[in-house]
Amino acid sequence: MDKGLFTGINAKVLTHEDMSLHTTFKIGGPADYFVVPNDIEALKKAREAAIQAGLKCFILGGGANVLFPDAGYHGVVIATEGLKQIFLETNGLLHAGCGAAISDVAQFASSVGRAGLQFFYSMPGSTGGAIYMNARCYNASISDALKAVVYLDGDGNICTLETAEGGFDYKKSPFQTNGGIILEGIFATTGGVAAELLQEMEGYKKDREAKGHFAYPCAGSVFKNNRAFGLPSGKIIDNLGLRGYTVGGAKISEYHANIIVNCGNATAQDVKDLVNLIQVRVKEATGFQLEREIIYV
Ligand SMILES: Cc1cc2nc3c(=O)[nH]c(=O)nc-3n(C[C@H](O)[C@H](O)[C@H](O)COP(=O)(O)OP(=O)(O)OC[C@H]3O[C@@H](n4cnc5c(N)ncnc54)[C@H](O)[C@@H]3O)c2cc1C
């Protein structure tokens, strides 16, 4: 591996970097290259360098929704964690860099008395990842507060997409199909009382703690919900008595049946086998095909 590929680019470059260190599942073998750009220009150049070298590229936010293979990633993982500026315009528009933790963005907004993002406090992951996934919690999707997204298209142009242009739906965003790299989210916030917003946020954090979200390494909900099934996916799995079911080091959480936890030594294959088993058992028992939410890299 030749770090020289990225010479002159304002980025931290590591080789053979274990992805288990960068994912909330704490699973995944080494990436050939792990590049952390310090600015947008560096991100653009890092992607160009990878393409020119014929290497595939993966954009990593907080690693809270992904499963990397045990064999690692043969290519370049570009991590956005260096792009985390947050600022508020006088008109209430809040700008957040793609690498800013979405929880920090919520904390920032609430602490200056701006409402709209408090639901995302203590949810793991970055702003870019939350937009890509159109993350949702406490009856709010990130697209509800999102006014526009600045992104890098496949030709290296910096473009703006207004949320009103469409393409966002339940756990869906246009970036899942257009290949764009999200650079910044621009959120429309409304006036609120900082102390009340901060108190509301603490409630969400406590709720997540009580639901065991942080008890073991995991990647949040494994399957999307589907209204047509009549019940949340976790409830369907629970009804089959699968809570606590284990494959190798991967286990269906005792707290919540739609979460798979890494008990310490889970491999990516353990997780995949458990996901398959759940899908087969649910299909046999109910006829429903659960749709996976976590992303296999
Ligand atoms: C304990 C726990 C609780 C959770 N609770 C929730 C919840 O309540 N609601 C919910 O919706 N999710 C939840 N999740 C899942 C996760 O937090 C979200 O999906 C989050 O939005 C993922 O963000 P990330 O930055 O970690 O994305 P990553 O896992 O790093 O990446 C996810 C996808 O986004 C892409 N991506 C990331 N950044 C960019 C970018 N800048 N440009 C283009 N593509 C990008 C990646 O390539 C990948 O395809 C939970 C996870 C955990 C571990």
PDBQT file of the ligand as one rigid body, heavy atoms in Angstrom, charges set to zero:
ROOT
HETATM    1  C1  LIG A 301     -27.482   2.703  19.620  1.00  0.00    +0.000 C 
HETATM    2  C2  LIG A 301     -27.993   3.112  18.276  1.00  0.00    +0.000 A 
HETATM    3  C3  LIG A 301     -29.249   3.697  18.173  1.00  0.00    +0.000 A 
HETATM    4  C4  LIG A 301     -29.747   4.098  16.925  1.00  0.00    +0.000 A 
HETATM    5  N1  LIG A 301     -30.981   4.684  16.856  1.00  0.00    +0.000 NA
HETATM    6  C5  LIG A 301     -31.449   5.102  15.655  1.00  0.00    +0.000 A 
HETATM    7  C6  LIG A 301     -32.722   5.764  15.565  1.00  0.00    +0.000 A 
HETATM    8  O1  LIG A 301     -33.400   6.021  16.552  1.00  0.00    +0.000 OA
HETATM    9  N2  LIG A 301     -33.158   6.126  14.340  1.00  0.00    +0.000 N 
HETATM   10  C7  LIG A 301     -32.426   5.884  13.204  1.00  0.00    +0.000 A 
HETATM   11  O2  LIG A 301     -32.879   6.251  12.101  1.00  0.00    +0.000 OA
HETATM   12  N3  LIG A 301     -31.223   5.265  13.269  1.00  0.00    +0.000 NA
HETATM   13  C8  LIG A 301     -30.722   4.878  14.453  1.00  0.00    +0.000 A 
HETATM   14  N4  LIG A 301     -29.493   4.259  14.525  1.00  0.00    +0.000 N 
HETATM   15  C9  LIG A 301     -28.709   4.043  13.316  1.00  0.00    +0.000 C 
HETATM   16  C10 LIG A 301     -27.751   5.209  13.015  1.00  0.00    +0.000 C 
HETATM   17  O3  LIG A 301     -27.554   5.993  14.164  1.00  0.00    +0.000 OA
HETATM   18  C11 LIG A 301     -28.290   6.098  11.905  1.00  0.00    +0.000 C 
HETATM   19  O4  LIG A 301     -28.578   5.363  10.743  1.00  0.00    +0.000 OA
HETATM   20  C12 LIG A 301     -27.301   7.197  11.556  1.00  0.00    +0.000 C 
HETATM   21  O5  LIG A 301     -27.976   8.183  10.824  1.00  0.00    +0.000 OA
HETATM   22  C13 LIG A 301     -26.121   6.678  10.756  1.00  0.00    +0.000 C 
HETATM   23  O6  LIG A 301     -25.197   7.752  10.606  1.00  0.00    +0.000 OA
HETATM   24  P1  LIG A 301     -23.646   7.455  10.426  1.00  0.00    +0.000 P 
HETATM   25  O7  LIG A 301     -22.964   8.752  10.252  1.00  0.00    +0.000 OA
HETATM   26  O8  LIG A 301     -23.147   6.598  11.516  1.00  0.00    +0.000 OA
HETATM   27  O9  LIG A 301     -23.662   6.662   9.042  1.00  0.00    +0.000 OA
HETATM   28  P2  LIG A 301     -22.680   5.480   8.623  1.00  0.00    +0.000 P 
HETATM   29  O10 LIG A 301     -23.065   4.230   9.349  1.00  0.00    +0.000 OA
HETATM   30  O11 LIG A 301     -21.279   5.915   8.700  1.00  0.00    +0.000 OA
HETATM   31  O12 LIG A 301     -23.095   5.339   7.098  1.00  0.00    +0.000 OA
HETATM   32  C14 LIG A 301     -24.414   4.959   6.746  1.00  0.00    +0.000 C 
HETATM   33  C15 LIG A 301     -24.571   5.180   5.241  1.00  0.00    +0.000 C 
HETATM   34  O13 LIG A 301     -24.508   6.586   4.991  1.00  0.00    +0.000 OA
HETATM   35  C16 LIG A 301     -23.511   6.846   4.015  1.00  0.00    +0.000 C 
HETATM   36  N5  LIG A 301     -22.931   8.151   4.335  1.00  0.00    +0.000 N 
HETATM   37  C17 LIG A 301     -22.442   8.566   5.523  1.00  0.00    +0.000 A 
HETATM   38  N6  LIG A 301     -22.028   9.831   5.432  1.00  0.00    +0.000 NA
HETATM   39  C18 LIG A 301     -22.232  10.217   4.147  1.00  0.00    +0.000 A 
HETATM   40  C19 LIG A 301     -21.986  11.418   3.424  1.00  0.00    +0.000 A 
HETATM   41  N7  LIG A 301     -21.429  12.492   3.995  1.00  0.00    +0.000 N 
HETATM   42  N8  LIG A 301     -22.333  11.467   2.127  1.00  0.00    +0.000 NA
HETATM   43  C20 LIG A 301     -22.909  10.379   1.510  1.00  0.00    +0.000 A 
HETATM   44  N9  LIG A 301     -23.141   9.229   2.140  1.00  0.00    +0.000 NA
HETATM   45  C21 LIG A 301     -22.810   9.147   3.447  1.00  0.00    +0.000 A 
HETATM   46  C22 LIG A 301     -22.524   5.703   4.150  1.00  0.00    +0.000 C 
HETATM   47  O14 LIG A 301     -21.765   5.541   2.948  1.00  0.00    +0.000 OA
HETATM   48  C23 LIG A 301     -23.452   4.551   4.429  1.00  0.00    +0.000 C 
HETATM   49  O15 LIG A 301     -23.972   4.062   3.211  1.00  0.00    +0.000 OA
HETATM   50  C24 LIG A 301     -28.975   3.873  15.763  1.00  0.00    +0.000 A 
HETATM   51  C25 LIG A 301     -27.693   3.303  15.872  1.00  0.00    +0.000 A 
HETATM   52  C26 LIG A 301     -27.211   2.933  17.119  1.00  0.00    +0.000 A 
HETATM   53  C27 LIG A 301     -25.842   2.340  17.206  1.00  0.00    +0.000 C 
ENDROOT
TORSDOF 0
